[in-house]
């Protein structure tokens, strides 16, 4: 069970076309909660411009969220002009397989982007995709995520100690 990401960044806006090309990534599977939106459901400042820029350069993107609130996911997807899947049960591989079909890319050319190790990173690694862990954009979380954060911090610290970036 691999709980380490391939890349660790402050937020999605640090994902550049140069970074994606270096890792042969042509598509991104994006989490929303605390990755693209904060606890108050506000989209990260600059996320629309970041997304549009990468799309103009040929990067395909799709949202994959664990929430069962379709309107919340749809609102973000519409704002960013992206396709989406919700109620994904990450780290289950099922949602990742669905989104891979939407992206129409090889597994090796897809990266999963999210703020949680036990859902986004684990699910992406289990699906043999590259993984990009971002720091949460808000300090507030739902209860289950708040419980997991201290355990995730252990893996993040080990990752950094081993020289991960």
N, C-alpha and C positions, 0 to 999 in steps of 0.2 A: 504494500500500500504506500504509494508515493504521495506525501503531503507537501512536497516542496515545489514551488513554482519554477518555471524556467526563467522568468523575469519578475522583478519586484520594483514597482514605481509608486510615486506619490499619488498620481491620478491618471485618468485616461488621456488627458491632454499631453502627457509626456510620451505617448505612443506616436511616433513620427513615421513618416513614409520611409525614412532611412533605416530606422529600427526594423520595420516590417520587411523591407527588402533584404536586410542583412540576415534575417531569420527565415526568409522565403515564405512569409505569411501573406496570403492573398485575401483572407477573410477573417472577420472577428465575430465571435459570439459574445455579446455584451449582457452582463447582469445589469439590473437597474437600481435596486435598493442599496443606497450608500456607495454606489459606483457611478451612476448617472444622476440620481436624485437623492436629496437629503431626506431626513425624517419628516419634514413638512411637505414633501413631494415637489420641491423646487429643483428644477434642472440645474446642474452644475454650470456656473458661469463659463461661457465659451465652448460648451459641449456641442452646440449646434454648429458653430463655425468649424470646430475640430472635425466633426463628423462629415460635414459637407466637403471639407478639404480632402479628406481621405477618400471619400466616394469619387470625387473628381479625378483622383489619381488611380482609380480602378479597384480600390479595396471594397470588398463586399462586406456587409454587416447585417446582423440580425440580433434581436433581443431574445434572451432566454431567461425567464424569471420563475422563481418558486412561488410567487404570490398567486393566490386564487382570485384576486381582484382584477378581472379583465379590463375594467374601465381605467384603472390606474396604469396598467401596462400599455393599453391602447393610446392613452393620452401622451405618454412619453414616445411611443413608436410613431404616432402621427406628427408630433413636434419635430422629430428627427428624420422623418420619412423613411422608416425602417419596418421590415416585416418582424413578426414576433411570435413567440410561443410562451404561454403562461402555465402556471401550476405544473412545473416541470419535474418536481420531485428530485432535484439535484441532491446528491451526486449520482442518481440513477442515469444510466447511459441512454435511456429512451428519448429524453428531450434533446440530447446532443445529436442523436441520430436523425431526428426530425429536422433540426435546424441545418445539419450538414446537407440534407437533401435540398433545402431551400437555397442554400448558398451555392450548390452545385460545384463544390471544390473537393479536392483530395484531402483526406484527414491531415496529412502532413503539412498542408498549407493553411490550416485553420488554427487560430489561437483563441482560447477562452479567456475573457477578461472579467474579473470580479474582485470583490473585497473580502471574500471568505475562503479560508482554506478547506473547511470540511464540506463545502458545497461546490463552489466554482473550481477551485484547484483540483480537489479530489476527483470530481466528475470529469473535468477536462483530461486529467492524467489517465483515468480509467478508460476514457474514450480515445486514448492515444493522440490527443491534440496537444499543441503547445499551450502553456498556461502563463498568464500575466496577472499577478496579484497586485492590486492597488490598495493604498491605505483607504480606510473608510472616509467619506467626505464629511461625515457628521459624527459627533461623539455619542449621539443618542441612537439607540437600537431598540428593536422589539426584544422582549424578554428572552426568548430562546437564543438569540444572537448574543445578547449581553452575557449570558451564561458561558457561551463558547469562546468569547474573545480572549480570556486569560490563557486558555489552552492553545489557541492559535498563536498567541504572542510567544509561547515557548518555541514553536516551530519557526516562526519568523526570526527570532533571535539566533537560533541554530543555523538557519539559512544564511543570515548576515555574517555570522562568525566563520562559516565555511567559505566566505568570499562571494556569496551570491549578491547580485545587484538588482 
